[in-house]
């Protein structure tokens, strides 16, 4: 899980968007029944180039998603703050969640070998991002810590325990859409949709009938690659059993995901 270079952020030109006509779709209302499968799209490392395309696609498709933001990226310049504020304008569609302030400066072993420093980094991000939930994702690590899920490796366990004691939920992922050295999506949207089908069919998710997909904002910074995201979402929406949710609705969160 490699942080995108800062030049993506500083080269961003914020374009006007017209989404005032977006309304809350009926499809995001809770549906009962054991046949329903819930998908949680999560975008990491923003605000960056590509974040705006992710917002546009989710609004156009009328689906919920979660943006795990890096505090430093949000605070770096006016473009980062504008993207953050734009996401926050649509709480019916989007959660903004805590992905640390520094993203460990890409020095993950050092970061996790100093759990007090790492904990303070997440607290700083919470203040900077003004997140309205208690959901955290660790940089470079798929650890889980909710009321019911307790999964973390030896390296990250000390900071996970500190976050747990402070009332945070730590959320990893079930499936990652990887990216190449050039920052473009590795798998096709058709392959990603098949992976989702397979994981649900084989009950290979951390929580039955709930699947978290990890992606990175910068993967969708151009029209060709953002079209792949739109295609994957459309393929999944074609299955009537699938519903998209924000992570604040994930089952088993401490305090219902609230801070």
C-alpha positions as CSV (number, residue, x, y, z in Angstrom):
1,X,0.0,0.0,0.0
2,X,2.3,2.7,-1.3
3,X,1.5,6.4,-0.8
4,X,1.1,8.3,-4.0
5,X,3.8,10.9,-4.8
6,X,3.1,14.4,-3.6
7,X,3.4,15.8,-7.1
8,X,0.0,14.3,-7.8
9,X,-1.5,16.6,-5.2
10,X,0.4,19.8,-6.1
11,X,-0.3,19.4,-9.8
12,X,-4.0,19.1,-9.3
13,X,-6.3,21.7,-10.9
14,X,-9.7,21.8,-9.2
15,X,-12.5,21.9,-11.8
16,X,-16.0,23.0,-11.2
17,X,-18.6,20.3,-10.7
18,X,-22.4,20.3,-11.0
19,X,-23.8,17.8,-8.6
20,X,-26.5,19.9,-7.0
21,X,-29.2,17.7,-8.4
22,X,-27.9,14.5,-6.6
23,X,-30.5,13.0,-4.3
24,X,-30.4,10.1,-1.9
25,X,-31.3,7.0,-3.9
26,X,-33.7,4.5,-2.5
27,X,-31.1,1.8,-3.2
28,X,-29.0,2.9,-0.2
29,X,-31.8,2.4,2.3
30,X,-31.4,-0.8,4.5
31,X,-32.8,-4.0,3.0
32,X,-33.5,-7.1,5.1
33,X,-32.8,-10.6,4.0
34,X,-30.0,-13.2,4.0
35,X,-29.6,-12.9,0.3
36,X,-28.3,-9.3,0.4
37,X,-24.6,-8.9,0.1
38,X,-23.0,-5.6,1.2
39,X,-20.0,-4.0,-0.6
40,X,-17.9,-1.3,0.9
41,X,-15.8,0.7,-1.6
42,X,-12.9,2.4,0.1
43,X,-10.5,4.9,-1.4
44,X,-7.1,5.4,0.3
45,X,-4.5,8.1,0.5
46,X,-6.4,11.1,-0.7
47,X,-7.1,13.9,-1.3
48,X,-5.0,13.5,-4.4
49,X,-5.4,13.7,-8.2
50,X,-8.0,11.1,-8.9
51,X,-10.1,11.9,-5.8
52,X,-12.4,14.1,-7.8
53,X,-13.1,11.4,-10.4
54,X,-13.9,8.9,-7.6
55,X,-16.4,11.4,-6.1
56,X,-18.0,12.1,-9.5
57,X,-18.4,8.4,-10.4
58,X,-19.9,7.4,-7.0
59,X,-22.4,10.3,-7.2
60,X,-23.3,9.5,-10.8
61,X,-23.8,5.8,-9.9
62,X,-25.6,6.9,-6.7
63,X,-23.6,4.6,-4.4
64,X,-22.1,5.0,-1.0
65,X,-18.3,4.9,-0.4
66,X,-15.6,5.7,2.2
67,X,-12.6,7.9,1.7
68,X,-9.7,7.1,4.0
69,X,-7.8,10.4,4.0
70,X,-4.2,11.3,4.9
71,X,-4.3,14.4,7.1
72,X,-1.1,15.9,5.5
73,X,-2.7,15.6,2.0
74,X,-5.8,17.4,3.1
75,X,-3.9,20.2,4.8
76,X,-1.2,20.6,2.1
77,X,-2.9,23.2,-0.1
78,X,-6.3,24.7,-1.1
79,X,-7.0,21.9,-3.6
80,X,-6.7,19.2,-0.9
81,X,-9.0,21.1,1.4
82,X,-11.5,21.7,-1.4
83,X,-11.6,18.0,-2.2
84,X,-12.1,17.2,1.5
85,X,-14.9,19.7,1.8
86,X,-16.6,18.4,-1.4
87,X,-16.7,14.9,0.0
88,X,-18.1,16.2,3.3
89,X,-20.9,17.9,1.4
90,X,-22.5,14.5,0.7
91,X,-22.8,12.6,4.1
92,X,-25.6,10.6,2.7
93,X,-23.2,9.0,0.3
94,X,-19.7,9.3,1.8
95,X,-17.7,8.7,5.0
96,X,-14.4,10.4,5.5
97,X,-12.2,8.2,7.7
98,X,-8.8,8.4,9.3
99,X,-5.8,7.0,7.4
100,X,-3.2,8.8,9.7
101,X,-1.6,12.2,9.3
102,X,1.7,11.2,7.7
103,X,1.0,7.8,6.2
104,X,4.0,6.7,8.3
105,X,6.2,8.8,5.9
106,X,6.3,5.4,4.0
107,X,8.6,4.1,6.8
108,X,6.2,1.5,8.1
109,X,8.5,-0.6,10.4
110,X,9.8,2.5,12.1
111,X,6.3,3.9,12.5
112,X,4.9,0.7,14.1
113,X,8.0,0.1,16.2
114,X,7.1,3.4,17.9
115,X,3.4,2.9,18.9
116,X,3.1,6.0,21.0
117,X,4.3,8.1,18.0
118,X,1.9,6.2,15.7
119,X,-1.0,6.7,18.0
120,X,-0.4,10.4,18.2
121,X,-0.2,10.6,14.4
122,X,-3.8,9.2,14.2
123,X,-5.0,11.6,16.8
124,X,-3.5,14.5,14.8
125,X,-5.2,13.3,11.7
126,X,-8.5,13.1,13.5
127,X,-8.2,16.7,14.5
128,X,-7.0,17.8,11.1
129,X,-9.7,15.9,9.1
130,X,-12.4,16.5,11.7
131,X,-13.7,13.0,11.0
132,X,-17.2,12.3,12.3
133,X,-16.6,8.6,13.0
134,X,-14.1,6.5,15.0
135,X,-12.9,4.4,12.0
136,X,-9.2,4.0,11.2
137,X,-7.2,2.2,8.6
138,X,-3.5,1.5,9.2
139,X,-1.1,2.6,6.5
140,X,0.3,-0.4,4.7
141,X,-1.5,-3.0,6.8
142,X,-4.8,-4.8,6.8
143,X,-5.4,-5.1,10.6
144,X,-8.9,-5.4,12.1
145,X,-10.2,-4.4,15.5
146,X,-13.9,-3.9,16.1
147,X,-16.2,-5.4,18.8
148,X,-16.1,-8.7,17.1
149,X,-13.0,-8.8,14.7
150,X,-9.6,-8.9,16.3
151,X,-6.9,-9.5,13.7
152,X,-3.5,-7.9,13.8
153,X,0.1,-8.9,13.1
154,X,2.9,-8.7,15.7
155,X,4.3,-5.5,14.1
156,X,1.1,-3.4,14.4
157,X,-0.5,-5.0,17.5
158,X,0.9,-2.5,20.0
159,X,-0.6,0.5,18.2
160,X,-3.8,-1.4,17.5
161,X,-4.3,-2.1,21.2
162,X,-3.7,1.6,22.0
163,X,-6.3,2.6,19.3
164,X,-8.7,0.0,20.7
165,X,-8.4,1.4,24.2
166,X,-9.1,4.8,22.9
167,X,-12.4,3.6,21.3
168,X,-11.3,3.5,17.6
169,X,-12.3,0.8,15.1
170,X,-9.5,-0.5,12.9
171,X,-10.7,-1.7,9.5
172,X,-8.7,-3.6,6.9
173,X,-10.0,-5.0,3.6
174,X,-11.1,-8.3,2.0
175,X,-10.1,-7.5,-1.6
176,X,-7.6,-5.0,-3.1
177,X,-7.6,-3.6,-6.6
178,X,-3.9,-3.3,-7.0
179,X,-2.0,-0.8,-9.2
180,X,1.1,-1.0,-11.4
181,X,4.3,0.9,-11.0
182,X,2.7,3.6,-13.2
183,X,-0.2,3.9,-10.8
184,X,-2.8,2.4,-13.1
185,X,-5.2,-0.4,-12.1
186,X,-3.7,-3.9,-12.4
187,X,-6.8,-6.0,-12.9
188,X,-9.7,-5.4,-15.3
189,X,-13.0,-4.3,-13.9
190,X,-14.5,-7.6,-15.1
191,X,-11.9,-9.5,-13.1
192,X,-12.6,-7.4,-10.0
193,X,-16.3,-8.1,-10.3
194,X,-15.6,-11.9,-10.6
195,X,-13.4,-11.7,-7.5
196,X,-16.3,-10.2,-5.6
197,X,-18.7,-12.9,-6.8
198,X,-16.2,-15.6,-5.8
199,X,-15.4,-14.2,-2.3
200,X,-19.1,-14.0,-1.5
201,X,-19.9,-17.4,-2.9
202,X,-17.1,-19.0,-0.9
203,X,-17.7,-17.0,2.2
204,X,-14.2,-15.7,2.2
205,X,-14.8,-12.3,3.8
206,X,-14.0,-11.2,7.3
207,X,-17.7,-10.8,8.0
208,X,-20.2,-13.0,6.2
209,X,-22.1,-11.1,3.4
210,X,-20.0,-8.0,3.9
211,X,-17.0,-7.3,1.6
212,X,-14.5,-4.4,1.9
213,X,-12.7,-3.4,-1.3
214,X,-9.4,-1.3,-1.0
215,X,-8.5,1.1,-3.8
216,X,-6.4,4.2,-4.1
217,X,-7.6,7.6,-5.3
218,X,-4.6,8.2,-7.6
219,X,-5.4,5.0,-9.7
220,X,-8.3,6.9,-11.3
221,X,-6.6,10.2,-12.2
222,X,-7.2,9.9,-15.9
223,X,-10.3,9.2,-18.0
224,X,-9.3,5.8,-19.2
225,X,-8.7,4.4,-15.7
226,X,-11.6,6.2,-14.1
227,X,-13.8,4.5,-16.7
228,X,-12.6,1.2,-15.3
229,X,-13.9,2.1,-11.9
230,X,-17.2,3.1,-13.3
231,X,-17.4,-0.2,-15.2
232,X,-16.7,-2.3,-12.2
233,X,-19.4,-0.5,-10.2
234,X,-21.9,-0.9,-13.0
235,X,-21.1,-4.7,-13.2
236,X,-21.7,-5.1,-9.4
237,X,-24.8,-3.0,-9.5
238,X,-26.3,-5.3,-12.1
239,X,-26.5,-8.0,-9.4
240,X,-29.7,-7.3,-7.4
241,X,-28.3,-8.9,-4.3
242,X,-25.5,-6.4,-4.0
243,X,-25.8,-3.1,-2.1
244,X,-23.1,-0.5,-1.6
245,X,-22.6,0.9,1.9
246,X,-20.4,3.4,3.8
247,X,-18.1,1.8,6.4
248,X,-19.9,3.5,9.3
249,X,-22.7,0.9,8.6
250,X,-20.3,-2.1,8.9
251,X,-21.6,-4.5,11.5
252,X,-19.9,-4.8,14.9
253,X,-18.3,-1.4,15.2
254,X,-17.7,0.0,18.6
255,X,-20.2,2.7,19.5
256,X,-21.9,2.2,16.2
257,X,-18.9,3.8,14.4
258,X,-19.4,7.1,16.2
259,X,-16.6,9.0,18.0
